[in-house]
Amino acid sequence: MENEGASQENLVAALARPRSILLLAALLGGNVALALGPWFVRMADTGPVSAGFWRLLLALPFLILFAKIGGQRLTGMGAKTLGLVALGAVTFALDLASWHIGIGMTRLGNATLFGNAGSIVLLFWGFVAARMLPKGLEWLAIIFALAGAAILMGRSLEISTATLVGDLFCLAAGLLYAVYLLTLQGARGAFGSWSLLVWVSLFGCPVLLAIALVLGEPVWPTDWTPVIGLFVVSQLIGQGLMVYSLKYFPPLVVGLALLTQPAVASLCGWLAFGEVLSGLDIVGMMLVGAALAVSRGRAT
């Protein structure tokens, strides 16, 4: 009987292994797809903020479809919840605008790292909200984040003041993304991820369009390929795989998988735009990347 029980456990483990591999592939694939977003933004012949507008608008029908398939309700929000979602959507639109502007001004690897800085911001916010000091690895994450950011920004300043400004735009995007996540924290319990993305897109599109028009950007693309690539690869495939796979992994694994994004973005920057990283750049990226992994690992 014991042998029979052990055989059944081995069979279950063997059957579960391909599923685990597929889930890990989905997590990594989502990160790789998201990392290609900055390349599409650079290639678009619209303005960078306009590219963000099209990214949300073109994906909207598919988000509605995914919400329906997932059985997530799109209506029934109270006035307070709807107000918070609207505020979160405006914050997300400002995040996207700031990040896309920064992408055009700094290196793709930097843009991707700093654009993901929301995880570190949330770690800081946790200390403020709980009124407590960091402990152990949390101190290490803070030191790594500050040291890595200082190295990367110093290197950007050596290249041009414009690349330093680009870094700051991407850092601002990371801060805004953290505010966006905090704003929608309560709504996520009552509504699914897809339905929230639908409402965020509905409120966010007009904001991005208004910013693009105020900045005098070209809005209508003459070449639709980069814009369509941006919404298909980043918004549908990237976000879709991440939404699907995140619930199956602990935060630390998600944080480690996140490190594929700057690696892929840096490779794109080198192949497409000749952006060469020095050894010091790589050290800075590794420090910030380690801080991101630790901050995700401390997520609750």
Backbone bond lengths (Angstrom), bond angles and torsions (degrees), N, CA, C in turn:
res aa  C-N    CA-C-N  psi(-1)  N-CA   C-N-CA  omega(-1)  CA-C   N-CA-C  phi
1 M - - - 1.464 - - 1.538 110.99 -
2 E 1.352 115.63 -39.52 1.452 118.89 179.84 1.525 110.87 -64.59
3 N 1.349 115.09 -40.93 1.458 119.25 178.54 1.517 111.50 -63.75
4 E 1.364 114.70 -38.13 1.465 119.35 -179.77 1.530 110.21 -65.71
5 G 1.365 116.23 -41.10 1.463 120.29 178.50 1.514 111.73 -64.35
6 A 1.340 116.16 -41.50 1.463 120.47 178.96 1.523 110.84 -64.07
7 S 1.343 116.17 -39.09 1.467 120.29 179.19 1.526 110.93 -63.58
8 Q 1.338 116.07 -40.44 1.457 119.59 178.84 1.535 111.41 -64.75
9 E 1.333 116.37 -40.00 1.458 120.02 178.16 1.523 111.16 -64.35
10 N 1.336 115.69 -40.62 1.467 119.80 178.22 1.521 111.09 -63.58
11 L 1.354 115.41 -38.57 1.462 120.51 179.87 1.531 110.34 -65.03
12 V 1.329 116.01 -44.14 1.470 120.60 178.78 1.530 110.32 -61.88
13 A 1.344 115.62 -43.32 1.470 119.95 179.64 1.524 110.98 -63.27
14 A 1.344 115.91 -40.19 1.463 120.18 179.96 1.522 111.48 -65.46
15 L 1.361 115.08 -39.26 1.466 119.16 179.80 1.529 111.20 -71.11
16 A 1.333 116.38 -31.84 1.460 120.30 -177.64 1.523 112.31 -77.10
17 R 1.347 116.70 -22.91 1.457 119.64 -174.96 1.533 113.05 -61.67
18 P 1.341 120.17 -46.93 1.464 119.26 177.51 1.526 112.64 -59.20
19 R 1.337 116.89 -36.68 1.461 119.75 178.28 1.525 110.42 -64.72
20 S 1.334 117.31 -40.97 1.467 120.55 178.72 1.521 110.94 -62.21
21 I 1.334 115.60 -40.19 1.462 120.15 178.76 1.528 110.80 -63.94
22 L 1.342 115.91 -40.94 1.465 120.09 179.17 1.529 111.38 -65.90
23 L 1.332 116.66 -39.49 1.458 120.24 179.17 1.529 110.92 -65.77
24 L 1.340 115.98 -42.28 1.463 119.83 177.93 1.532 110.23 -64.41
25 A 1.335 116.41 -39.67 1.469 120.73 177.70 1.526 110.49 -63.21
26 A 1.346 116.76 -37.02 1.465 120.69 178.04 1.522 110.71 -65.59
27 L 1.339 116.47 -42.48 1.459 120.89 179.67 1.530 111.18 -63.43
28 L 1.329 116.14 -48.02 1.464 120.29 179.98 1.531 110.99 -68.06
29 G 1.344 116.04 -40.09 1.465 120.29 178.98 1.515 111.79 -62.22
30 G 1.332 116.69 -38.91 1.459 120.39 177.36 1.509 111.81 -62.53
31 N 1.337 116.84 -41.69 1.458 120.60 178.97 1.525 111.82 -66.98
32 V 1.329 116.53 -40.65 1.470 119.77 178.47 1.530 110.29 -63.74
33 A 1.345 116.68 -42.96 1.464 120.71 179.67 1.527 110.91 -62.45
34 L 1.325 116.98 -42.45 1.460 120.25 178.27 1.529 111.51 -65.33
35 A 1.327 116.47 -34.10 1.465 120.53 -179.26 1.529 111.95 -67.97
36 L 1.336 117.62 -22.40 1.464 120.91 179.37 1.527 111.91 -80.01
37 G 1.348 116.83 -12.58 1.459 120.58 -178.41 1.521 113.95 -55.28
38 P 1.343 119.25 -48.77 1.470 119.57 179.93 1.526 113.83 -58.09
39 W 1.324 117.33 -33.56 1.465 120.29 178.41 1.525 109.96 -64.70
40 F 1.334 117.53 -43.25 1.462 120.69 178.46 1.528 110.91 -64.76
41 V 1.336 117.58 -37.78 1.460 120.81 178.19 1.530 110.07 -61.84
42 R 1.329 116.73 -43.54 1.471 120.92 178.81 1.533 111.02 -63.12
43 M 1.332 117.06 -36.38 1.461 121.33 -175.24 1.529 113.02 -79.60
44 A 1.325 117.94 -20.76 1.466 121.03 -176.28 1.526 110.63 -66.54
45 D 1.358 115.73 140.69 1.467 118.89 177.85 1.524 111.82 -92.63
46 T 1.323 117.18 8.61 1.461 121.11 166.59 1.524 107.78 -86.54
47 G 1.317 116.75 179.58 1.456 119.13 170.55 1.519 109.21 -74.74
48 P 1.335 118.29 163.53 1.472 120.84 -178.29 1.526 113.09 -63.41
49 V 1.338 117.68 -38.86 1.468 120.20 178.74 1.528 109.56 -70.57
50 S 1.321 117.44 -37.41 1.470 121.20 176.49 1.519 110.91 -61.10
51 A 1.330 116.57 -37.39 1.470 120.02 177.54 1.526 109.98 -61.85
52 G 1.338 117.28 -38.53 1.459 121.03 176.55 1.513 111.99 -64.62
53 F 1.336 116.95 -37.40 1.468 121.66 176.71 1.526 110.27 -60.89
54 W 1.326 116.59 -48.47 1.466 119.90 -179.32 1.524 111.29 -66.69
55 R 1.315 116.78 -34.46 1.468 121.26 178.31 1.532 110.73 -57.40
56 L 1.321 116.78 -44.30 1.468 120.22 -179.63 1.523 112.03 -77.07
57 L 1.331 116.51 -43.39 1.470 120.01 -174.81 1.526 111.98 -65.39
58 L 1.331 117.44 -45.80 1.461 120.63 -177.54 1.527 111.75 -68.19
59 A 1.322 116.73 -28.11 1.466 119.80 -179.14 1.525 112.89 -81.95
60 L 1.337 117.53 -15.55 1.466 121.48 -171.92 1.537 113.96 -56.29
61 P 1.347 119.94 -47.91 1.479 118.72 179.54 1.533 112.67 -60.15
62 F 1.321 116.65 -36.14 1.470 120.33 -179.94 1.530 111.05 -70.75
63 L 1.335 116.63 -36.90 1.471 120.07 177.62 1.521 110.70 -63.66
64 I 1.334 116.16 -40.48 1.473 120.23 177.09 1.525 110.14 -61.99
65 L 1.336 116.11 -43.15 1.465 120.96 178.84 1.522 111.14 -61.92
66 F 1.337 117.74 -45.40 1.462 121.41 179.99 1.529 111.25 -63.08
67 A 1.345 116.23 -38.42 1.462 119.98 178.10 1.531 110.51 -64.26
68 K 1.325 116.29 -41.03 1.470 120.61 179.32 1.527 110.53 -65.56
69 I 1.330 117.01 -44.83 1.469 121.31 179.76 1.521 110.37 -61.83
70 G 1.332 116.48 -38.74 1.457 121.11 -179.80 1.513 114.20 -79.20
71 G 1.336 117.37 0.70 1.458 120.94 179.84 1.518 113.50 69.08
72 Q 1.329 117.13 25.22 1.464 120.75 -178.81 1.525 109.67 -92.89
73 R 1.308 116.58 132.65 1.459 120.52 -177.25 1.517 110.71 -78.71
74 L 1.340 114.50 143.52 1.454 121.25 -178.33 1.523 112.23 -105.23
75 T 1.318 116.78 -10.44 1.456 121.11 -178.69 1.530 109.46 -122.81
76 G 1.342 115.44 174.28 1.452 119.83 175.92 1.512 114.30 96.27
77 M 1.340 117.63 8.98 1.461 120.17 176.41 1.532 109.95 -73.04
78 G 1.298 117.09 136.10 1.454 120.75 172.54 1.516 110.70 -71.72
79 A 1.324 116.19 167.30 1.468 120.70 -177.10 1.527 111.47 -61.13
80 K 1.340 116.55 -40.02 1.460 120.09 -179.52 1.522 111.39 -65.69
81 T 1.346 116.24 -45.79 1.473 120.37 179.42 1.522 110.60 -63.50
82 L 1.339 116.17 -43.10 1.457 119.95 179.96 1.527 110.86 -62.68
83 G 1.341 116.19 -37.36 1.461 119.84 177.12 1.516 112.31 -64.43
84 L 1.348 115.95 -41.11 1.469 119.67 177.96 1.529 110.88 -65.70
85 V 1.345 116.16 -40.54 1.468 119.99 178.78 1.532 109.90 -63.79
86 A 1.337 116.65 -40.93 1.463 120.17 178.51 1.529 110.45 -63.03
87 L 1.339 116.43 -43.11 1.465 120.29 177.52 1.519 110.87 -62.92
88 G 1.338 116.25 -43.43 1.460 120.16 177.43 1.512 111.98 -61.97
89 A 1.344 116.21 -38.28 1.466 120.85 -179.53 1.530 111.08 -66.11
90 V 1.336 116.59 -40.76 1.470 120.05 177.48 1.528 109.70 -63.30
91 T 1.333 116.17 -42.31 1.465 120.19 178.34 1.527 110.69 -62.49
92 F 1.351 116.31 -41.94 1.464 120.10 179.16 1.530 110.72 -64.72
93 A 1.341 117.05 -39.74 1.461 120.33 178.53 1.528 110.54 -62.97
94 L 1.335 116.88 -42.29 1.471 120.52 177.23 1.527 110.89 -65.21
95 D 1.346 116.35 -37.27 1.468 121.31 175.66 1.517 110.31 -59.92
96 L 1.341 115.94 -48.46 1.467 120.60 -177.61 1.528 110.41 -65.02
97 A 1.343 116.34 -41.70 1.466 119.94 179.42 1.523 110.86 -62.79
98 S 1.329 116.47 -47.15 1.466 120.79 -179.40 1.524 111.10 -62.73
99 W 1.330 116.90 -42.85 1.464 120.82 -178.68 1.520 110.92 -65.59
100 H 1.335 116.68 -45.48 1.469 119.70 -177.74 1.529 111.34 -65.62
101 I 1.324 116.82 -36.00 1.470 119.24 175.44 1.530 109.60 -64.68
102 G 1.326 116.23 -44.46 1.461 120.42 179.72 1.524 113.02 -62.84
103 I 1.333 116.94 -34.76 1.467 121.42 179.85 1.525 111.19 -57.43
104 G 1.326 115.75 -37.89 1.460 119.59 -178.76 1.515 113.96 -76.78
105 M 1.348 117.18 -8.11 1.460 120.16 -173.01 1.524 113.94 -114.80
106 T 1.341 117.69 -15.06 1.461 120.09 -178.37 1.520 109.73 -131.47
107 R 1.318 116.17 -179.02 1.460 120.99 -179.88 1.527 110.49 -73.05
108 L 1.335 116.41 148.73 1.458 120.34 -174.52 1.528 111.96 -62.31
109 G 1.338 116.89 -36.85 1.462 119.75 178.83 1.521 111.50 -63.61
110 N 1.327 116.07 -44.40 1.464 120.49 176.97 1.527 111.12 -61.54
111 A 1.325 115.83 -45.34 1.460 120.60 -178.05 1.524 111.01 -59.33
112 T 1.323 116.37 -41.15 1.459 120.18 -178.77 1.520 111.64 -69.90
113 L 1.322 116.68 -43.33 1.468 120.28 179.09 1.524 111.69 -62.64
114 F 1.335 116.27 -52.45 1.462 119.94 -176.51 1.532 111.30 -69.31
115 G 1.331 116.31 -31.21 1.461 119.17 177.43 1.512 112.55 -66.05
116 N 1.339 117.22 -23.80 1.468 122.09 177.56 1.526 112.67 -93.87
117 A 1.319 116.62 8.77 1.464 120.47 -175.54 1.524 112.94 -67.68
118 G 1.332 117.55 -4.68 1.457 120.43 178.27 1.515 113.09 -56.43
119 S 1.336 117.21 -33.03 1.466 120.92 178.97 1.525 111.43 -62.24
120 I 1.341 116.08 -41.49 1.460 120.19 179.24 1.526 110.12 -70.75
121 V 1.333 116.42 -37.87 1.468 120.71 177.73 1.527 110.18 -61.14
122 L 1.341 116.32 -42.27 1.463 120.15 178.56 1.532 111.32 -64.10
123 L 1.351 115.92 -34.87 1.465 119.43 176.75 1.535 109.88 -62.21
124 F 1.331 116.87 -45.86 1.460 121.44 176.21 1.529 110.84 -60.22
125 W 1.329 116.25 -44.90 1.461 120.64 -178.49 1.528 110.90 -60.42
126 G 1.330 116.45 -36.39 1.459 120.23 178.75 1.521 111.77 -60.47
127 F 1.332 116.61 -38.40 1.463 120.02 177.88 1.524 111.05 -66.94
128 V 1.345 115.99 -40.99 1.465 120.26 -178.98 1.524 110.47 -66.57
129 A 1.347 115.90 -45.91 1.458 120.34 -177.59 1.530 111.56 -65.22
130 A 1.329 115.62 -39.65 1.471 119.89 -178.64 1.527 112.36 -85.17
131 R 1.350 116.73 -7.81 1.469 121.73 -178.22 1.530 111.48 53.28
132 M 1.316 114.38 50.12 1.456 119.61 179.79 1.522 109.80 -139.41
133 L 1.320 115.88 157.93 1.453 121.40 179.44 1.531 110.42 -85.86
134 P 1.334 117.14 154.28 1.472 119.84 176.13 1.528 111.77 -62.18
135 K 1.330 115.14 161.58 1.467 120.77 178.17 1.520 109.87 -134.59
136 G 1.322 116.47 146.55 1.457 122.64 170.76 1.511 114.77 47.85
137 L 1.340 115.72 -116.10 1.462 121.97 -176.59 1.520 112.58 -63.41
138 E 1.343 116.63 -23.72 1.458 119.57 179.60 1.531 110.64 -64.55
139 W 1.340 116.56 -41.06 1.457 119.76 174.56 1.527 110.67 -61.55
140 L 1.332 115.38 -40.80 1.466 120.22 -179.81 1.527 110.35 -62.33
141 A 1.336 116.75 -41.70 1.466 121.04 179.19 1.521 110.95 -61.80
142 I 1.327 116.18 -41.66 1.464 120.40 -179.85 1.522 110.68 -65.39
143 I 1.334 116.43 -45.97 1.471 120.56 179.81 1.530 110.45 -62.47
144 F 1.339 116.58 -45.09 1.462 120.86 178.76 1.524 111.10 -60.94
145 A 1.343 116.18 -44.42 1.460 120.35 -178.02 1.528 111.20 -62.45
146 L 1.328 116.50 -46.20 1.463 120.17 -179.09 1.524 111.76 -67.01
147 A 1.342 116.19 -43.34 1.467 119.87 -179.57 1.527 110.87 -66.19
148 G 1.318 116.54 -46.12 1.465 120.27 179.93 1.515 112.24 -63.29
149 A 1.346 116.76 -43.02 1.464 120.15 178.94 1.527 110.73 -63.78
150 A 1.341 116.89 -40.16 1.463 120.53 179.08 1.532 111.34 -62.75
151 I 1.341 116.32 -41.62 1.472 120.41 178.88 1.527 110.49 -63.65
152 L 1.339 116.47 -48.93 1.462 120.18 -176.07 1.533 111.57 -66.02
153 M 1.331 116.37 -39.29 1.459 119.04 179.58 1.527 111.04 -70.84
154 G 1.335 115.88 -36.57 1.457 119.01 176.04 1.521 111.47 -62.54
155 R 1.315 115.89 -41.64 1.465 120.80 177.48 1.524 111.06 -65.66
156 S 1.341 117.09 -37.95 1.463 120.59 177.81 1.524 110.72 -64.24
157 L 1.332 116.44 -40.07 1.463 120.31 179.96 1.522 110.86 -65.68
158 E 1.343 117.00 -32.31 1.458 120.61 176.77 1.528 110.76 -63.94
159 I 1.341 116.18 -34.17 1.471 120.10 -179.22 1.520 110.26 -76.40
160 S 1.354 116.01 -51.87 1.457 121.21 -177.60 1.519 108.76 -172.79
161 T 1.332 115.52 150.51 1.472 118.44 174.47 1.529 110.02 -64.58
162 A 1.340 117.56 -26.97 1.467 120.98 -179.99 1.523 111.05 -64.48
163 T 1.343 117.58 -38.92 1.457 119.38 179.81 1.526 111.02 -69.66
164 L 1.350 117.07 -32.31 1.463 119.99 175.50 1.525 110.06 -65.82
165 V 1.324 117.21 -42.60 1.469 121.20 176.85 1.526 109.65 -61.67
166 G 1.334 116.54 -38.75 1.462 120.48 177.08 1.520 111.56 -61.35
167 D 1.346 116.47 -42.34 1.468 120.45 175.85 1.527 110.97 -57.90
168 L 1.338 116.23 -43.04 1.462 121.23 -178.03 1.534 111.19 -66.28
169 F 1.334 117.03 -37.73 1.460 120.29 175.40 1.536 110.38 -61.54
170 C 1.327 115.95 -41.98 1.470 119.95 -179.15 1.529 111.09 -69.97
171 L 1.324 116.98 -36.83 1.467 120.39 174.79 1.523 111.18 -63.62
172 A 1.336 116.04 -41.47 1.466 120.23 176.70 1.525 110.32 -61.14
173 A 1.330 115.85 -37.23 1.463 119.80 177.41 1.525 110.70 -63.08
174 G 1.334 117.17 -41.54 1.461 120.72 177.70 1.517 111.99 -61.24
175 L 1.335 116.67 -39.91 1.465 121.59 177.75 1.526 110.57 -65.22
176 L 1.330 116.51 -45.45 1.467 120.90 179.83 1.526 111.18 -63.83
177 Y 1.333 116.65 -35.67 1.465 119.35 179.67 1.533 110.74 -66.42
178 A 1.327 116.64 -36.75 1.460 120.13 176.70 1.524 110.79 -64.02
179 V 1.342 117.11 -41.56 1.473 121.07 176.74 1.525 110.07 -62.31
180 Y 1.320 116.07 -41.14 1.476 121.36 177.51 1.524 111.02 -58.90
181 L 1.323 117.56 -45.82 1.466 120.93 -179.83 1.527 111.48 -64.75
182 L 1.326 116.48 -41.59 1.465 120.57 179.43 1.524 111.38 -65.99
183 T 1.320 116.63 -37.58 1.465 121.20 -179.46 1.521 111.60 -64.19
184 L 1.328 116.28 -38.62 1.468 120.45 -175.90 1.528 113.43 -94.07
185 Q 1.333 116.52 5.83 1.465 120.33 -175.22 1.530 111.69 -57.16
186 G 1.320 117.41 -44.60 1.457 120.53 -178.50 1.513 112.94 -70.93
187 A 1.337 116.60 -38.33 1.464 120.65 -177.38 1.521 112.48 -67.46
188 R 1.338 117.42 -26.18 1.466 120.09 -178.34 1.522 112.13 -64.51
189 G 1.331 117.01 -26.17 1.457 119.55 179.19 1.515 112.66 -71.25
190 A 1.332 117.36 -31.85 1.461 121.25 -177.01 1.520 113.20 -95.53
191 F 1.310 117.81 -25.21 1.467 122.03 -177.59 1.524 109.39 -127.46
192 G 1.315 116.42 148.80 1.457 121.11 -178.99 1.522 111.70 -74.37
193 S 1.339 115.58 166.58 1.464 121.45 -178.08 1.520 112.05 -60.84
194 W 1.343 116.41 -41.31 1.467 119.40 -177.41 1.522 111.75 -66.83
195 S 1.341 117.14 -43.35 1.463 119.41 -179.41 1.527 111.05 -65.37
196 L 1.330 116.80 -36.85 1.462 119.32 176.64 1.527 111.29 -65.60
197 L 1.344 116.62 -39.48 1.462 119.80 177.98 1.527 111.28 -63.65
198 V 1.339 116.62 -33.77 1.467 120.12 176.27 1.519 110.22 -60.33
199 W 1.345 116.75 -49.71 1.462 120.79 -178.11 1.520 111.53 -68.83
200 V 1.327 116.48 -37.59 1.466 119.66 176.89 1.524 110.37 -61.28
201 S 1.324 116.74 -41.32 1.469 120.96 178.95 1.527 111.14 -66.36
202 L 1.339 116.65 -41.76 1.467 120.48 -179.79 1.524 111.55 -61.44
203 F 1.315 116.80 -42.71 1.462 120.48 179.23 1.528 111.94 -79.54
204 G 1.336 117.32 -31.51 1.451 120.86 -174.34 1.519 114.75 -78.70
205 C 1.338 117.26 -32.77 1.472 120.72 -177.48 1.534 112.78 -56.92
206 P 1.338 119.20 -50.75 1.478 118.64 179.54 1.528 113.18 -60.57
207 V 1.325 116.92 -34.48 1.468 120.36 179.34 1.523 110.35 -64.89
208 L 1.339 116.53 -46.34 1.469 120.44 179.73 1.527 111.16 -64.79
209 L 1.329 116.67 -40.44 1.469 119.65 178.70 1.527 110.62 -63.58
210 A 1.326 117.06 -42.78 1.466 121.03 179.49 1.530 111.09 -62.07
211 I 1.341 116.81 -43.42 1.477 120.48 179.65 1.523 109.92 -63.60
212 A 1.332 116.72 -43.13 1.465 120.60 -179.89 1.529 111.12 -61.37
213 L 1.332 117.00 -41.70 1.463 120.48 -179.44 1.522 111.16 -68.95
214 V 1.337 116.56 -39.87 1.476 120.34 178.04 1.530 110.68 -62.55
215 L 1.347 116.21 -38.47 1.465 120.51 179.15 1.524 112.94 -76.87
216 G 1.338 116.60 -7.31 1.460 120.64 -179.97 1.521 113.95 74.28
217 E 1.323 116.64 25.30 1.462 120.38 -179.43 1.527 112.00 -75.00
218 P 1.340 117.22 149.38 1.472 119.09 167.88 1.525 108.97 -69.58
219 V 1.322 116.65 129.38 1.460 120.96 -175.15 1.524 111.59 -100.04
220 W 1.319 116.99 -44.82 1.463 120.32 -175.59 1.529 109.57 -83.72
221 P 1.341 117.87 118.98 1.478 119.67 -177.82 1.523 112.36 -74.64
222 T 1.322 116.99 145.49 1.462 120.97 171.08 1.527 110.26 -89.71
223 D 1.318 116.26 -27.93 1.468 122.19 173.77 1.528 107.54 -116.63
224 W 1.332 115.99 109.95 1.459 120.76 -174.85 1.533 112.99 -80.02
225 T 1.323 117.62 -11.89 1.473 120.12 -172.96 1.533 113.31 -58.18
226 P 1.352 119.72 -51.42 1.474 118.05 -179.86 1.528 113.30 -63.42
227 V 1.337 117.34 -37.59 1.464 120.74 -178.89 1.522 110.68 -66.96
228 I 1.329 115.89 -44.64 1.468 119.87 177.69 1.532 109.71 -65.17
229 G 1.336 116.56 -40.75 1.467 119.88 176.98 1.511 111.76 -60.12
230 L 1.346 116.53 -39.18 1.459 121.36 -179.85 1.522 111.28 -62.33
231 F 1.338 116.83 -47.00 1.463 118.03 -176.61 1.525 111.98 -75.47
232 V 1.350 117.26 -34.48 1.472 119.28 -179.87 1.536 109.96 -72.57
233 V 1.329 116.88 -51.05 1.463 120.72 -173.84 1.535 111.44 -73.75
234 S 1.340 117.01 -49.63 1.470 119.68 -174.99 1.524 112.57 -81.25
235 Q 1.342 115.85 -50.90 1.455 118.74 -171.39 1.533 112.52 -79.35
236 L 1.340 116.89 -44.93 1.471 119.14 -177.01 1.525 111.96 -85.06
237 I 1.332 117.07 -58.32 1.467 119.85 -176.38 1.528 110.63 -71.12
238 G 1.337 116.46 -51.60 1.464 119.85 -177.71 1.516 112.66 -61.60
239 Q 1.335 116.49 -57.41 1.461 120.15 -179.77 1.523 111.17 -63.80
240 G 1.355 115.86 -38.83 1.464 119.55 -178.86 1.518 112.49 -61.97
241 L 1.325 117.28 -48.09 1.460 120.75 179.37 1.524 111.64 -65.53
242 M 1.337 116.90 -35.87 1.456 119.63 179.26 1.521 111.57 -68.57
243 V 1.345 116.54 -45.26 1.474 120.37 178.20 1.521 110.44 -59.89
244 Y 1.343 116.05 -39.29 1.465 120.58 -178.67 1.529 111.96 -69.91
245 S 1.331 117.22 -42.12 1.469 119.98 -169.50 1.522 114.42 -91.48
246 L 1.342 118.56 -22.36 1.466 120.43 -173.01 1.522 113.24 -58.61
247 K 1.336 116.67 -36.15 1.464 119.24 -175.35 1.524 112.88 -70.87
248 Y 1.327 117.88 -11.21 1.461 121.05 -177.31 1.528 113.36 -96.98
249 F 1.335 117.88 -4.33 1.462 119.80 -174.43 1.526 110.72 -127.68
250 P 1.341 117.04 147.14 1.469 120.28 173.92 1.528 109.82 -69.52
251 P 1.345 117.46 157.48 1.469 120.57 -176.56 1.526 114.70 -55.84
252 L 1.345 118.02 -35.12 1.460 119.38 -178.58 1.520 111.43 -64.12
253 V 1.328 117.63 -40.51 1.466 121.11 177.89 1.524 109.84 -64.75
254 V 1.329 116.30 -40.79 1.467 120.67 177.36 1.530 109.97 -61.67
255 G 1.345 116.01 -41.79 1.454 120.20 178.42 1.513 113.11 -63.11
256 L 1.328 116.51 -41.32 1.465 120.35 178.43 1.530 111.10 -67.00
257 A 1.333 116.34 -39.53 1.472 120.03 178.22 1.523 110.76 -64.99
258 L 1.334 115.99 -30.89 1.462 121.29 178.67 1.528 111.67 -59.44
259 L 1.331 116.36 -26.46 1.464 120.26 -177.38 1.521 112.70 -68.06
260 T 1.339 117.70 -14.49 1.464 119.35 175.66 1.531 111.15 -69.36
261 Q 1.330 117.26 -25.00 1.468 119.88 -176.64 1.532 113.46 -62.74
262 P 1.339 119.65 -53.99 1.473 117.39 179.00 1.520 113.33 -63.98
263 A 1.336 116.93 -30.83 1.474 119.38 178.33 1.529 110.38 -64.40
264 V 1.340 116.62 -46.97 1.466 121.20 -179.92 1.526 110.20 -66.52
265 A 1.344 117.05 -42.74 1.466 120.69 -179.79 1.525 110.94 -63.25
266 S 1.329 117.14 -40.78 1.465 120.27 178.56 1.520 111.23 -64.88
267 L 1.333 116.41 -38.34 1.465 120.14 176.92 1.525 110.81 -63.18
268 C 1.336 116.90 -42.69 1.466 121.05 177.03 1.526 110.53 -62.42
269 G 1.345 115.87 -42.26 1.458 119.83 179.53 1.511 112.11 -62.15
270 W 1.320 116.36 -37.14 1.464 120.50 179.38 1.527 111.29 -71.53
271 L 1.355 116.71 -46.75 1.464 120.62 -176.21 1.529 112.42 -70.42
272 A 1.340 116.68 -41.20 1.462 119.94 -173.04 1.521 113.42 -92.16
273 F 1.339 117.48 -30.96 1.471 119.24 -172.27 1.524 113.51 -127.25
274 G 1.326 117.15 5.23 1.457 120.01 177.50 1.512 114.38 68.08
275 E 1.334 118.05 25.41 1.465 121.64 179.42 1.527 109.39 -80.22
276 V 1.323 115.58 108.98 1.465 120.99 -176.28 1.523 109.54 -98.98
277 L 1.333 115.94 133.59 1.455 121.23 178.43 1.528 109.87 -97.78
278 S 1.330 116.01 134.80 1.459 120.22 174.45 1.527 108.97 -86.16
279 G 1.328 115.66 173.25 1.461 119.52 177.54 1.523 111.62 -60.98
280 L 1.350 116.71 -36.08 1.463 120.71 179.30 1.522 111.29 -67.42
281 D 1.346 116.68 -37.83 1.466 120.57 175.89 1.522 110.52 -59.33
282 I 1.325 115.59 -43.89 1.463 120.32 -178.08 1.528 110.51 -64.78
283 V 1.338 116.49 -39.36 1.471 119.95 176.93 1.526 110.22 -61.64
284 G 1.339 116.62 -45.35 1.465 120.67 178.80 1.508 112.18 -60.34
285 M 1.331 116.31 -42.66 1.466 120.47 178.93 1.522 111.45 -65.22
286 M 1.329 115.89 -39.38 1.467 119.41 179.35 1.528 111.09 -64.96
287 L 1.334 116.76 -37.95 1.465 120.49 179.57 1.528 110.86 -66.72
288 V 1.340 116.54 -48.08 1.465 119.48 178.69 1.525 110.32 -64.97
289 G 1.346 116.17 -39.56 1.464 120.22 178.70 1.516 111.85 -61.86
290 A 1.335 116.44 -41.86 1.463 119.73 177.87 1.522 110.70 -63.49
291 A 1.339 116.68 -39.18 1.469 120.56 177.92 1.520 110.80 -63.68
292 L 1.331 117.23 -39.81 1.465 121.31 177.16 1.523 111.16 -62.04
293 A 1.330 115.69 -43.78 1.465 119.76 -178.91 1.527 110.85 -63.67
294 V 1.340 116.65 -44.06 1.459 120.37 -179.49 1.535 110.02 -66.24
295 S 1.341 116.90 -41.47 1.459 119.30 -178.51 1.510 111.59 -65.40
296 R 1.326 117.88 -38.24 1.463 120.87 174.78 1.514 110.53 -65.89
297 G 1.326 115.67 -38.95 1.455 120.31 -179.54 1.517 113.04 -64.95
298 R 1.334 117.21 -24.63 1.468 121.37 179.05 1.519 111.33 -92.26
299 A 1.350 116.82 2.17 1.467 119.74 -179.74 1.514 109.67 -66.54
300 T 1.345 114.89 152.11 1.460 119.94 179.82 1.503 110.56 -111.53
